[in-house]
Amino acid sequence: MIAALFVATGGCYFNLDDVDPWDEPRDARAYDGPHAVVAHPPCERWGRYARGGPNPLARRREIGDDNGCFAAAHRAVRRWGGVLEHPEASHAWRFHGIKPPPRRGGWLYLGFCRTLSLASWTCCVEQGHYGHRARKATWLYYVGRAAPPELSWGPSQPRPRLKARENLATPIAFRDVLLSMAMAAP
């Protein structure tokens, strides 16, 4: 069983054998194991427009003001193993003490936690290699006993600009890579 945290209601993690989806109504911040996780915490408060963007009329927000969602996802991955994904250049990485990965791709080894017997890694990968219509550069944080798999590194084909809802979607092929990583983690 894999716990899919902070996923869209009725999205690509629902109706799968061996996947326990935690959407907004279920509140993934309350997840307390025991399964490895695939975590997609909300990114709006950690990216380029975390404070509301260039619109002077927009309500100003604080970077990281996500009600503890990223912290809960980070805790769950570190405790149970699995993978957390966030947009490339997410401020959450530095805020939570995760070394940012190189943009060109490849896994960056972060260290071994003796108490959990798990190692941690991070990388940058483009979801365009896995069926997303945009390049969608993404940072992954992986914690597990096994080394993470090789992925398709480097830039994918440039694609048109997408609507926000379409840009947020996780392609099935990428979902499957993340699930296989979580399955190999514990």
ABEGO torsion letter per residue (X at the ends): XBBBBGBBBGBAABGBBGBBBBBAAAGAAABAOABBBBBBBBAAAABAAAAGEABAABBBBBBGBAGGAAAAAAAAAAAAEEBBBBBBGBAAAAAAGBBBBBAAEEBBBAEBBAAAGBBBBBBBBBAAAAGBABAGBBBBBBBBABBBBBBBBEBBBBBBBBBAAAAABBBAAAAAAAAAAAAAAX
